[in-house]
Amino acid sequence: MPSSEIHRKLTRFALRLVPELFAGNNTAALSEQYCRLPDLAMTGDPEAQRFLFERDGIQFHYLPDAPLENLYRHYRAATDGRLKRSRPFVNPHYESALAGLTHYLTLIPKLLRANRIADAMKPTGILLHVLQDNSFGIHTLEGPGGTDVFFFDRLKLWEKSPFETLCRLDCSSTPPILPRSPVSLGNSPEEAALRIYRHWCDAIRLGRTSCVKVLLAGDADISPMTAASVLLCADVLQTILELSRCRQKKAAPLPLNEFEPYEPPGRGMETDSGQSLAFPVMTEEHLLYRFPAGIFTLLSAELSLPGDGFCLFELVNNGTVVQSGKVKSGQPVKLELEFPRNECGFRFYAEQDAVGIMLKYPEVHRAVGRTCSPPRR
């Protein structure tokens, strides 16, 4: 819940990193007023309500959480004697975030190409506000893998309310030092939404760590959280610029770790320098994604078991099992899904003892195609 002044500072920092986006235009209204539109919408401001995206009665501001208990809690014995999940996993945070991101990453470049700069700044302000809300301060406790903002208050371990402490966090008036320059994160609104969501979740997790350190260790250095929030916003601005000008990067394969799973393994995943993904399978684990049709042509990986034992696997595409088999220790299996779309990815079952899974070289290949009309001249 950054204050209005924090939203203004974070917005100014991000805009300075991508000056080409609104070159020749005064961005004062964006950094002073439009970055506050989601808060103003709650007071009935008509201009804010005009541009604020809504899905299933939930405004693109405070997104629903994704409870993780279905990843480990609800099982029943199947007819073959194996424990299987009794309830499907639902990720409303993912669904709401992807819908909102895709909406704004389509709308804003369209307005820019029509030379409607002022109108483009308003949804840009909304998008930056929401990204900042969830990557700086108290709301980083929420979101993927998180809890609610009053969790630490209920523990009653502090004399001062942790909620109030985290609400009062402030960022420096000096721009943070960033690890890299802003980059575009997609050749289409759909691809960009998927990749921005991953970077958003990473910023949420980093911000959450910073907030917990503030409470448990009295660590007042929140510069990493500030830097992550600013870089996320700058990447989004750079992406909007490239989408508005139809600038496409070479359609090289992307590591699967560039995307946040819709349904992750219950205990999380480890990633090495080669982008391999590793996680344990106790009974049943899923690694499933939600990819719009038409943006990827192939999803591939090499499945192996670093330790002893064996594991059953299923490949899923468009919500349907298209291949199944068994992988044994020392006998890796090449997995490929052509034109991955909608619910797609992997399911794993430990038939006897728990095993460790490793997916080597997991990547997706991007489809090539025109994503926008040329700007008006």
N, C-alpha and C positions, 0 to 999 in steps of 0.2 A: 504494500500500500504506500508507494512513494508519494510524497507531498507534491503539490503542483510545481513547486520550485525545483524539486528533483527531476520531475518529468521534463521541465524546461531545460535543465542543464544536460541531461542525457540526450535529449533531442538535438540541442545545439552541437554537442560533441560529435554525434553521428553525422549530422549534416556537413560539418567541416571536413569530414573524411571523404565525402562524395559530392564535391562542389559542382560537378558537371550535371547532376540530376536536375536542379532548378536554376541552372546558370542564367544570369541576367534577370532573375526575378527576386523580389524581396521575400525572404522566408521568415520574416519576423512574426507574421500571423501564425505560421506553422509551429514555430518554436515557443510562442507565447500563449496561443489560444487553441489551435487545432489539436495539439497534443493533449489537451484536457477534455476533448469532446466526449469520451466514454463516461467521465464523471458528470459532465453537464447533461448528458442524456438521462441520467437518473433523476434530474430535477425537472425534466420535461422540455428541455431546450429543443425546439423544432429542427434546427439545422443539424444538431447532433443526432437526433433520432432519424433524420433523413438518410444519413450515411452509415448508421450503426447496423451491422449485419446481425440477423437473428435466425436461429434454427431451433425448431421444436420448442418455442417459447423461451429459449435461453439466448440472451444477448452475447455477442462476441466481446466479452469483457472479463467476467469471472466465469471460467469454464468449469464444467462438472469434473469431479475426480474420477479415478479409475481404481476401485477397490481390487486388491490383489489376492483376496482370500480364495477365490475360485481357482487360483493356480496351484493351490496345495491342500485345500481343506476338504472338498466334496468329492468323494470317491465311492464306488460300489464294486462288488465282485461281479465280473462278467461270467458268461456261461463257460468260457474257456479257463476260468480260474484266476485270470489276471485282474488286478485292480484297474478300473478305468474311471475317468472323470464322469460325474453324473450331471454336471451343468456346464453349458458353454460359457466361455469367457467373453465379457462385453467390456469395451473400452470407450466409454462416452467422452473422455477427454480427447482422445485421438480423433474421434468422429467429429466433435465440435471444432477442434482446432484445425483439422484439415479442410473442413467445409469453409470456415472463415478465411483461412489463408488463401485457398484457391479463389474465393470470391474477390478478395482485395487484390491479389496478384493478377487477376484478369481485369478488374475495373480500373485500377490506377494507370497501368500502361495504356489502356484504351482512352482514358481521359487525356493523358499526355499526348497521344498521337493525334487527338482532335484539337490540341492546343488549348484545352480547358484547364489551364494551370492552377487557378485558384480552387476549382472543384477537385483537382487531383490532390492538392495539398490536404484537403479535409480528411479523406479516407486514409491518406498516408499518416496523418496525425493520430487517427484512431488505431491503426495497425501498430505504430511505434509505442503508443501508450500501453496497449495490451501486452506487447512483448516485454516492456519495462516492468509492468506490474508483476509479471510472473518470473522475472529474472533478477529483481533487486528488492531485497527486504522481506517482509513478513510472508508474502504470498509464495515465496520459494518453498515454504514448508508444505505447500499443497502441490497438486499435480502428480505426474507419474512417480510411483514409489514413495509418495509422501504421506502426510497426515493432514489434520486440520490446524488452523492457526492458534487454537487454544490448548493444544496438546500439552505444551510445557507448563502452562498455568495450572492444569489439573494435577500435575505432579507435586505442586506446592513445595518446591525445593528452593525457591528464591523469595526474598522479602519483597522485591519489586516485580511487578507483573512482567514475565518474558514477552507477552504480547505487546505491551507498551514499550518495552525496551527496543524490540525489533521494529516497531512502527516509527520510532524516533531516529533510526539510522539515517545518516546523511552522507552524500558523496561530496568529494572535493570540488571546488570551483575550477580546478585545473584539470584539463583533459588527461585521462589515464594513459599509461604507456601500453600499447597493444603489441601482441606477439607477431602480427602480420598486417598487411593491408587488406581492405575489404575485397571480397570476391563475389562474383555472381554464382548463385547456387541452383541454376537450372535453365534449360533451353525452352521450357514451356511453363505456364502457370502450375500445371499439375505436378511436374517434376520438381519445380522450385518449392511448392508447398510441402512435398514429402521431405526434401532435404533441409529446408528451413525448420521444419518441425523437429528434426533430429538435433540441429544446432540449438534450437530453443530448449529442448529437453536437457541437453548438456549444460546450458547456461542455468537452467533451473536447479540441476543437481549441484553445480558448483556454488550457486548462491545459497542453497540449503546448507551446504557444508560451512560456508562462511558464517551464516546465522547461528548454527549450532556452536561454532567456535566462539562466537561472541558471548553466548550464554554459558558455556561450560568452562571455557578457558580465559574468559575476559579478553580475548584477542580482538582488539579494536581495528585491526588492519582489514578493511573491507575493499581494498583496491582491486583484488582479483575479481570480486563480484561486480564492481563498477566496470572494469575492463570487459568482462564477459558480456554484460548487458549492452555496452556501447558497440562492441564488435558485432554482436548479433544484429543490432539495428542498422549498422553500417552495411553489413552483408545484404540485408533486405533492401536497403536503398540502392545498392549496386545492382542487385538482381532486377529491381524495378526499372532501372536505367537500361539495362541490357534488353529486357523484354520489350520496353517501349520502342527501342530502336532495331528490334529484330536481330540483335547481335547474338549469334549462336556460337558456343564453343564447339570444338571438335567433339563428335559423338563417341568419345572413348569410353570403354567400360568403366563402371564405377564400383568401388568396393561396397559390399552389402552393408558394411558397418556405417555407411553414409546415410542409412535409413533407420529410423526408429521402428522396432517391431510393433505391430498391432497387439500381438500376444507374445510376450517374451517368456523365456524360461523363468520359473518361479524364484530361483536363487540368483538370477542375474547371469551375465556372461563376462568372461575375460577376453581381452583382445591383445594380441601381441603386435610387434612392429610390422609383421607381414600381413596384418589385418585378419589373421585366423581368429575364429570364434570358438571358445571352449566353455563348456558348462557340464554339470553333473546331471545324470538322469537316475532318479531314485525309483520311480514307478513309470510316470508318463510326463513328458515335457514337449511343449510346442514352441516352434519359432516361426510365427506366421506374420505375414505382411498384408497390407491392403494397397495394391497397385491399381490405378485406373487402367483400363484397357487401352492398348495402342501406344504406350510410351516406352515399353521395354520389349525386346525381342527374345531375350534369353536370361535365365537365372541359373548359375552353375556354381558348384562347389565340389570339393573332394572330401568325403566323409571317412573319418578314421577313428579308431579307439586307441588312445595312447597307452592304456593299461591292458589288463587281461579281460577276458569275457567276450560277450557279444551283445548286440542290441538290434531290435527290430526298428524299421523306419518306414515312413510313408511320405511320398511327395504329393502335395496338394496344389491344385490349380483350379481357379474359379470355384472354390469350395468343394471340389471333388477329388478323391484320391485317384491319381493317374499312374502311380507306380508304388510298389511296396517290396520289401526285401529284408535281408539280414546282413549286418556288417560284423565281422569278426576282427579280433585283435591281429594286427599285422597284415590285414587284407583290406586296404582302402577301397572305397567305391566311389566312382564318379557319378555325380547327380546333376541332371540337367532338366530344366523346365522351359519349354518353348512358349513364348508369348505369355509370360506370367501376368495374371490379371486378377482383380478382386481379391478374394482370400487365397493366398498362395504361400508356399513355403514347406516346412518340414514338421513332422511329428515323430517322436521317438518313444520307444517302450523298452524298459528294462525287464526282460523276461525272468531273470533269476536275481543275481546280485546287482547292486547299483553300479553304474559304469560312468566313465567320463567320455564325453563326446567332443570331437574337434572337427570343425569345418574349415578346411584349408582353401585358400584362394576364392572365397565366396565373392561373387560379383554379378552385376547385371549389365547387359548390353542395351544401349539406348537406341530407340528407333530414330530415324532421320526424317524430318518433315518440317514444313513451314509452320510457324506457330503464330504469326500475326501479320497484319497488313502493314505496308510501309506508312511512315508518318506523313501527314499532310504537308504540303510545301507552300 
